[in-house]
């Protein structure tokens, strides 16, 4: 069922390629744009869960999509940061491994 919270979660998934492009493409302000996209993703992650609980709109689709979106955005950002030599690969592997192992 497509609820408002699920639409926010899908928006996070749609934002992933945009985040990757802004991280890996150099243009004036690309780091700020990437930062804003990531912060918006974090805020929508907090908002969708709050909204679902507030309006009792929890759904099995949301329970699947939300952690998947979280893992995808964290993994994508970390891989980009490794590629840009901003994060050591070993650290990204540990964080991504933890993300996968938690659920």
N, C-alpha and C positions, 0 to 999 in steps of 0.2 A: 504494500500500500504506500503510495507516495504522499507523505505528510510534509508539512513545512520543515520539520527537523531533517527529514530524509533529503529534501531538496538542498538544504544547506550542506549536508554531507556530500552529496553529489557535486555541489559547487567546489568543494575542496578537492575532489578528485579531478575535476576539469581544470582546476588551477595548477595542477602538478606540471603539465608540459609548459605552461607559461612561466612557472617558477624556474624550471630547468633552462629554458631559453634565456631568461633574463640573467641567470647565474653564469651561463657559459658564453654569452654574447656581450662583447664590450661595446658599450655606448654610454654617452654622458648620463650619469645617474643610475647605471644598471644595478649597482649594489643597493642603492636606496630602494629602487623598485622591487628588487628581490626581497629585501627586508620587509617591506610593506606587505607584499604578497604572503610571506611566511607569517607575519603577525596577524594578518586577516584570517589566515587558515587556523591559527591557534584560537583566535577569538570566536570564529564560527564553530570550532570544535567544542568550546565551552558553552556557547549559546545553544547549539542543537540539543545537547543533553539536558540542559536546564529547561528548554522549551518543551521537550518531550515529556519530562517529568511533571512540569507545571500544568500542562494541558492533558496529562495522562494519554499521550500519543506514542507511547513506546510501541515499537513494532519489531517483528523478527527480522525484517529487512534492515531496519536501523541498527539492530544489535549486530548484524553481520557487516554492514557498510562502515559504521563508525570506526571500529578498530582497524579495518582494512585500509580506510582512507588515512588513518594515523600512520600506519606502518609504511604505506606508499609514499607519503610526503616526507617522512623522516628519512627513509632509505634513499629517496631521490635526491634530497638536499645533501645528505652525507656523501653520496657518490660524486655529486658535482663538486663538493668542497674538497674531496680527495683529489679529483682531477685538477683542481685549481691549486693544489698544494697548500691548502688552508687548514686541512685536518690530516693527521697521519692515517694511513690505511689501516694500521692495526687497531686504532681507536674506533674507526668506523665499523670495522668487522665486529668488534666487541659490542658496540651499541646496536648494530643491526641484528646480531645474534641474540642479544637480549630481547629485542623487539619481537623476534620470531618465537623465541622460547616462552615468552610470557603467556601467549595464547595459543 
